[in-house]
Every structure is written in structure tokens, then in C-alpha cells.
């Protein structure tokens, strides 16, 4: 089982470093912050070193377009009509739909603009036995790559069409570097440990599996003997470490909601199901490549350099396999809905809003084996459900003013949960998850009423505001609660 993801965003420094605390406990924060700030301040779009023409296994490496540093230009210094225009969003959606233009910009930046912090490390994975020096070098190297990824995105605002076309001609003539940029791969893979949202769980798994399979395919076709074995070892080392973080994060984050409401073992069941789904997806991509050697549809000899851009190859693999199933929607076509609460306890209405465009209601494409509990659609729905319901437990109920009979409140709760049961049925949610959700109804209401009672306690500090001062009558609520 292997996983990975591309794309460090603006929150890389805080998000990545906080997510690595279990590994970085011996690394002083002051070392990280001072190094990050000092190097961030010196970022420029300049060439770091000269790459000379050489032949490696018959494939020429890139030669620089110029030995002079590339000047860092401001937006005001570039004519708008000469600049490349990207009509797609930045962030993960951009990388998921990675195009030839993205590949060109990646190669351009790598050769001409990459800013090194002069940190070296031959350790791609940290363990509990790693030394402080190893942890420091690893962390700084990861932040170096992440910051370069962030700066690279700004090239699309200043790089002209003419410059990119000239560079493309150089690529056609000289090819690209034979070596895999393992720190770029490692940086992408580590990003996924920062967590995923339920709405994008399926896309994340697609990206993870296609990225791994594309890299594996490249290694198998490009290397032989010890070199092949070495690169496969690095690939598996990176992805195997991050599979645990990815699966554990999602399973724990979502499963803990249900376990806190008395449903033990949910996190472990979700973890096992995610592992099975990832295994199935990897196997499917591998089978597809075996039967569709030219899945990337690269027919022009001048474009063969793209075979060595595994991010591009992974994107083409996803696109080709999706097209073979008649799927054309891409990640940035996902719908987003604004929502205004109609009442304090509109659970079902809010849930229905949140699943729109995210849960299909169709049978899951990837069914887990019988010994596993949840399908992919189940796991997505469970995450959306947990986030939706948790939002009602996170707010303050100070100012709660409902003085109606609590029997009516119990009936309102019952109606909401009947609607939730209807939603799970219409969306073909699995029986295991349905039962788990239904078992949490009463424990959830007890926690909710705990929060309301805390709000009522605050009301008592301002008795002149004519707010509710008596605690919720739980006996009356539950006597009226019939789902």
C-alpha cells in the first residue's frame, strides 16, 4: 500500500511542522524558524548552478538557457498580453489536473530559478531513532523544497509565452534529467499527511495511487539492476511511511467522532477499509497500464520528454482511465454551496446541503472485501456527517431563549433524525455505517444538551435579558424522541 500527494501551499511552514511534532520533538523551534525566515527572505528567481550537457544512458541532461541569473520581475514590468494565462485554480486542483504547461514551468523553474539552502540529507524518512542532526537537515530540506514549490507558482504571472516556447525548444533538443527528484516526491508525499477533507477523499486516493503507479512504471522502464532496486526502495520507503499517516489521520479524525459517542472500534474499521480501498485502486491502475501502454497519448517525438515527468504521467493516467469509464468531470468542477441555517438545530437540512455534489448515491465503484466495514462512499459520508454534527457541538449556546415546552424540542430532534435516516437510505449508505449513525443519536443529543445547559448557565449571569434560565428537561425530550 502506497500513497502520496503534490502541492505545498502557503500554510506549509505551520501545517507541515505542526504535523511532524511526533518526529521533531528533539528539534528546537528556534532552529527551524530562524533558518526558514533567513532563507525565505533571500528568495529570488535566479539560477542556482550551471547544469552541463552530458549523456546518461543515451538521454541528454538539460543545458541552461543562459548562465546569467534570471531577473526577478514584478507584475508591473510584464506586458499582460505576453504572459501565460492559466484558467484553472491554484493549489491541489491545479496539480490534480496537471498539464503540459505545468510540466514546462516545473522544468523551467527547476533549471533556472531553484533556490538552494545548501542543506544536504540522504534520509527521506525520519524515525524515532533519527538523530537531532538528521531531523534538522530533513526538516530544512523539506521546507526548502516546499518554499520553492510555493514560489514556482508565481512564475505563471511573470513568465512570458516567448520564454516558455524557447525553453520548450531546448527541452526538445536536450531532453530532461534522467534522475528522479526524490525530494520533490518526498515533499509531495508528506503534504498528504497534513490531512484531507471528506469531500476530496476520493480525489486524494486517486492522486495518491496514480502518482505511485506512475513512478513505479517509470522506474521499471528506465532503470535496471541495482539502480532499479535502489529507486524502488526509495519509492516504497517514502510512500510506505506516509500511508500510515494518511490512513491513520482520516480514520482517527472521523472515527473519533463516533467513538466519543460510544461506538468503539470505528477508527480501526475505517483504517482497515481505507487500506483495502487503496490496495484495490493501485491494482486497478497497474492493470490499466499493463493493457494501455500509451495511456499518456504522447505521439509526437518532440514531446517524449514528458515521459520523465511523473506528475504529468500520473495526471494522464487518471484522465485516461476515467475516460475509459465515461467519466469527464474534473476536480475543479466540484460544486460548492453556501448555507444559511434555518434554525439552531437544522441537522438534516445542513447535512443534505453538505453532501450535495460530494456523495453520488450510486453503488461504490470500489467495494471492500466482506471483512471490511466501509465503502469509499461510506467513508466520505461518515466524514461529512461527523463534520456537520460536530459543528453543533462546537458553538456556544449563550443567549439560548427557547422557553417552549421541551416536549416540542424532543419532537423536533426526532424529526431531524428521521430525515437523516431518509438521507442515508437514499444515498445507499452501507448498513454498518447506518447502524453506527443511528446508535449515536441519543448520545449526541446528550452532548448537545450539555452544551445548551452551559449556555443557560451563562444566561443566569444576566437575568434581566429575559433568556431561558432553567436547564433542559431531558426526560421530557427523550420521552418525545421517537425515531
FENRA-V249223 format. One record per backbone hydrogen bond with DSSP energy under -1.0 kcal/mol. CO is the residue of the C=O (numbers start at 1). NH is the residue of the N-H. E is the energy in kcal/mol with one decimal. If there is no record, write none. Layout:
BEGIN
<<CO | NH | E> <CO | NH | E>>
END
This chain:
BEGIN
<<9 | 12 | -1.8> <11 | 15 | -3.0> <12 | 16 | -2.6> <13 | 17 | -1.4> <14 | 18 | -2.1> <15 | 19 | -1.8> <18 | 21 | -1.1> <20 | 23 | -1.2> <20 | 24 | -2.5> <24 | 27 | -1.8> <28 | 32 | -1.3> <29 | 33 | -2.8> <30 | 34 | -2.1> <31 | 35 | -1.9> <32 | 36 | -3.0> <33 | 37 | -2.6> <34 | 38 | -2.4> <35 | 39 | -2.2> <36 | 40 | -2.5> <37 | 41 | -2.1> <40 | 43 | -1.3> <44 | 46 | -1.6> <54 | 61 | -2.1> <56 | 59 | -1.6> <59 | 56 | -1.9> <74 | 77 | -1.5> <75 | 78 | -1.5> <79 | 82 | -1.7> <82 | 161 | -2.8> <91 | 95 | -1.7> <92 | 96 | -2.8> <93 | 97 | -1.5> <95 | 98 | -1.3> <99 | 103 | -2.0> <100 | 104 | -2.5> <101 | 105 | -2.3> <102 | 106 | -2.4> <103 | 107 | -2.4> <104 | 108 | -2.7> <105 | 109 | -2.8> <106 | 110 | -2.5> <107 | 111 | -2.0> <108 | 112 | -2.5> <109 | 113 | -2.2> <109 | 114 | -1.6> <127 | 130 | -1.5> <131 | 135 | -2.4> <132 | 136 | -2.5> <133 | 137 | -2.5> <134 | 138 | -2.5> <135 | 139 | -2.5> <136 | 140 | -2.5> <137 | 141 | -2.2> <138 | 142 | -2.3> <139 | 143 | -2.4> <140 | 144 | -2.5> <141 | 145 | -2.2> <142 | 146 | -2.4> <143 | 147 | -2.9> <144 | 148 | -2.0> <145 | 149 | -2.2> <146 | 150 | -2.0> <147 | 151 | -2.5> <148 | 152 | -2.4> <149 | 153 | -1.2> <151 | 154 | -1.5> <152 | 155 | -1.6> <154 | 157 | -1.7> <155 | 158 | -1.3> <155 | 159 | -3.2> <159 | 84 | -1.7> <160 | 164 | -2.1> <161 | 165 | -2.4> <162 | 166 | -2.5> <163 | 167 | -2.1> <164 | 168 | -2.2> <165 | 169 | -1.9> <166 | 170 | -1.5> <167 | 171 | -2.2> <168 | 172 | -2.4> <169 | 173 | -1.8> <170 | 174 | -2.9> <171 | 175 | -2.9> <180 | 182 | -1.6> <181 | 185 | -2.0> <182 | 186 | -2.9> <183 | 187 | -2.4> <184 | 188 | -2.3> <185 | 189 | -2.6> <186 | 190 | -2.4> <187 | 191 | -1.4> <190 | 193 | -1.4> <191 | 194 | -1.7> <192 | 195 | -1.6> <197 | 200 | -1.4> <198 | 201 | -1.4> <200 | 204 | -2.7> <201 | 205 | -2.4> <202 | 206 | -2.4> <203 | 207 | -2.8> <204 | 208 | -3.1> <205 | 209 | -2.6> <206 | 210 | -2.4> <207 | 211 | -2.5> <208 | 212 | -1.9> <209 | 213 | -2.5> <210 | 214 | -2.5> <211 | 215 | -1.9> <212 | 216 | -2.6> <213 | 217 | -2.6> <214 | 218 | -2.1> <215 | 219 | -2.5> <216 | 220 | -2.4> <217 | 221 | -1.7> <218 | 222 | -2.2> <219 | 223 | -2.2> <224 | 228 | -1.2> <225 | 229 | -2.2> <226 | 230 | -2.8> <227 | 231 | -2.1> <228 | 232 | -2.3> <229 | 233 | -2.0> <230 | 234 | -2.0> <231 | 235 | -2.5> <232 | 236 | -2.6> <233 | 237 | -2.3> <234 | 238 | -2.5> <235 | 239 | -2.5> <236 | 240 | -2.6> <237 | 241 | -1.4> <238 | 242 | -1.5> <239 | 243 | -1.7> <242 | 246 | -2.7> <243 | 247 | -2.5> <244 | 248 | -2.5> <245 | 249 | -2.4> <246 | 250 | -2.0> <247 | 251 | -2.7> <248 | 252 | -2.6> <249 | 253 | -2.9> <250 | 254 | -2.6> <251 | 255 | -2.3> <252 | 256 | -2.2> <255 | 259 | -2.5> <256 | 260 | -2.5> <258 | 263 | -2.1> <259 | 262 | -1.8> <262 | 264 | -1.1> <265 | 269 | -2.0> <266 | 270 | -2.6> <267 | 271 | -2.3> <268 | 272 | -2.4> <269 | 273 | -2.1> <270 | 274 | -2.6> <271 | 275 | -2.2> <272 | 276 | -1.9> <273 | 277 | -2.4> <274 | 278 | -2.5> <275 | 279 | -2.2> <276 | 280 | -2.2> <277 | 281 | -2.3> <278 | 282 | -2.5> <279 | 283 | -2.3> <280 | 284 | -2.1> <281 | 285 | -2.3> <282 | 286 | -2.5> <283 | 287 | -2.3> <284 | 288 | -2.3> <285 | 289 | -2.4> <286 | 290 | -2.1> <287 | 291 | -1.3> <288 | 292 | -1.3> <292 | 295 | -1.2> <294 | 297 | -1.7> <300 | 303 | -1.7> <301 | 304 | -1.5> <303 | 306 | -2.0> <304 | 307 | -1.6> <305 | 308 | -1.5> <306 | 309 | -1.9> <309 | 313 | -2.4> <310 | 314 | -2.1> <311 | 315 | -2.0> <312 | 316 | -2.5> <313 | 317 | -2.2> <314 | 318 | -2.3> <315 | 319 | -2.4> <316 | 320 | -2.9> <317 | 321 | -2.4> <318 | 322 | -2.3> <319 | 323 | -2.3> <320 | 324 | -1.8> <322 | 325 | -1.0> <322 | 327 | -2.9> <323 | 326 | -1.5> <330 | 333 | -1.8> <331 | 334 | -1.4> <346 | 350 | -2.4> <347 | 351 | -2.5> <348 | 352 | -2.6> <349 | 353 | -1.9> <350 | 354 | -2.1> <351 | 355 | -1.7> <355 | 358 | -2.2> <355 | 359 | -2.2> <369 | 372 | -2.1> <375 | 379 | -2.2> <376 | 380 | -2.3> <377 | 381 | -2.6> <378 | 382 | -3.1> <379 | 383 | -1.9> <380 | 384 | -2.3> <381 | 385 | -3.2> <382 | 386 | -2.7> <383 | 387 | -2.4> <384 | 388 | -2.5> <385 | 389 | -2.8> <386 | 390 | -2.4> <387 | 391 | -1.3> <389 | 392 | -1.2> <390 | 394 | -1.2> <397 | 400 | -1.6> <400 | 468 | -1.6> <405 | 408 | -1.1> <406 | 410 | -2.1> <407 | 411 | -2.0> <408 | 412 | -2.1> <409 | 413 | -2.4> <410 | 414 | -2.2> <411 | 415 | -2.2> <412 | 416 | -2.2> <413 | 417 | -2.3> <414 | 418 | -2.0> <415 | 419 | -2.0> <416 | 420 | -1.8> <417 | 421 | -2.1> <418 | 422 | -1.8> <419 | 423 | -2.1> <420 | 424 | -2.3> <421 | 425 | -1.7> <422 | 426 | -2.3> <423 | 427 | -1.8> <424 | 429 | -2.4> <425 | 428 | -1.4> <430 | 434 | -2.5> <431 | 435 | -2.7> <432 | 436 | -2.0> <433 | 437 | -2.8> <434 | 438 | -2.5> <435 | 439 | -2.0> <437 | 440 | -1.2> <438 | 441 | -1.1> <440 | 444 | -2.6> <441 | 445 | -2.1> <442 | 446 | -2.2> <443 | 447 | -2.0> <444 | 448 | -2.6> <445 | 449 | -2.9> <446 | 450 | -1.8> <447 | 451 | -1.9> <448 | 452 | -2.2> <449 | 453 | -2.6> <450 | 454 | -1.8> <451 | 455 | -1.9> <452 | 456 | -2.2> <453 | 457 | -2.1> <454 | 458 | -1.6> <455 | 459 | -1.8> <456 | 460 | -1.7> <458 | 461 | -1.3> <459 | 462 | -2.0> <462 | 465 | -1.9> <472 | 474 | -1.2> <473 | 477 | -2.1> <474 | 478 | -2.9> <475 | 479 | -2.1> <476 | 480 | -1.3>>
END
